[in-house]
Amino acid sequence: MTVCCPDCGSRYLRPSRSRSLTERLRDFIGISPLRCGDCGRRFIARTWDLSLFVYSRCPKCLRQDLNVWTDEQYWPGAMMKLKIRLGGHRWRCEYCRHNFVGFRPRLEVFSFNRWRERAQAQEPKNKNGSK
């Protein structure tokens, strides 16, 4: 998902529930309600970019920065094993912790550095010992 929050510019977004029938219908053409995980603002944005359809995305949260998983970390079911034997890639979304198998390549490799930077930005700025 290449969409950013219009207020704070964060990419830490999640799908929001549709409030009306028109929002549900728009969701079918790729205009989805989203909520920012940092500032909590709800907004509607276009989440489909036709040039990005050649890459895998998480089926739960639609993110495209993915990691890989191994058999030691996760035990796949019969259908996942079949997809792996047919040449599927083992992808894991670290944001929602969802493991899945996809046949498309990943766009972006997940990096824990973004999480560390986000945690450091949220730390209290008053570290001089005052209460």
N, C-alpha and C positions, 0 to 999 in steps of 0.2 A: 504494500500500500504506500504510495508516494504522496499521500495527502498529509498536510500539516495543519495544526490547530491555528485558526485565524487570530487568536488572542496571544498565545504564548509561543507559537511556532514548534511545539512538541510533536513528535511522531508517535508518542505513546497514546494511541487511540484504540477504542474498542467500539463494536457496533452497538447502537442504542436501539431501544424498542421503538417501533413505529407507533405514532400517536393517532394517525388517521388512515383512512382507506387510500387516499392519494399518496401518502408516504409509502405504503405497502406496494402500490402499483409502480411507483418510481423505482423501488428497490429492484424490480425485475429488469429495468434497463440500466442499472448501475448507478443510480443516484440514491445514496444511502444516508440515513441518519447516523451520526457518529458522536461519541462523547470523548473528551480529552481526559486522560488519566491524571494529568498534572493539575490543570486548573478547573476541571469539571464542566467546562462549557459544552453544551450540546449544539451541534450544527449539522447541516446537510451538505454533502459534497459528492462529487462524481468520483467513484472508486474504481471504475473500469478505465484502463488505458489500453487501447488495442495493441500497442507495441509490447505490452508486458504479458500478453496471453501465452507466449511461448515459454514462460517460466512457471515453476511450481509455486503454489501459495498454500498456506495453511487453510484447511477447510473450515476451521472454527473461527479464527480471528482475521483471516485474509492477509496476514503478513507474508512478506517474501524474504526476510532474512532468516535462514534456516541452518540448523546443524544436522549432523548425521547421528544415527544410533546404531549400536551393534547388538548381537544376540545376547551378550552378557548383561546389557542394560535393560533390555525389553524383550519379552517373549511374544512374538507375533502369532496371530491366529492363522487358521488354515487359508483364508482368503488372502491375507497379507503375504504368507509364504508363497502362494501361487504367483502373486504379482512380482515378488522378488525373483522367483525362478524365471519369469518371463522377461526379466531385465529392468524391473523397477528400482528406483533409488529409495533408500531409507532416509526419510527426512524427519526432523524433530523441530517443532516450534518451541523455543525456550520461553516465550512470553506466556503462552497458555498451556505449555507442557503436553502438547498433543503429538503423538507419534503417528506417522502415516507413510504410505508408499505412493510415490508418484513417478510417472514416466518422463516428466519434463525436467530439465536442469534447473538448478537454483540460481536466482538472480544475485543474491547477496549472502555472504557468509555471516552468520551471527557472531557478534563480538561482545564479550562481557564488559569490555571497556566502556561501552555506552551506559551500561547499568551502573558501573562505578562512578562515572562522571555525573550521572543523574543523582546518585546517592550523596555525592559530595556537594552538589548544588543545593540539596535540601537540608543539609546539616545547619544547625543554628550558627549564625555568624558571630555570636557573642561567646567567645571561648576564653575570656579573661578571668573566669572564676566568679563573676558576679551573679547573683540570683535574680 
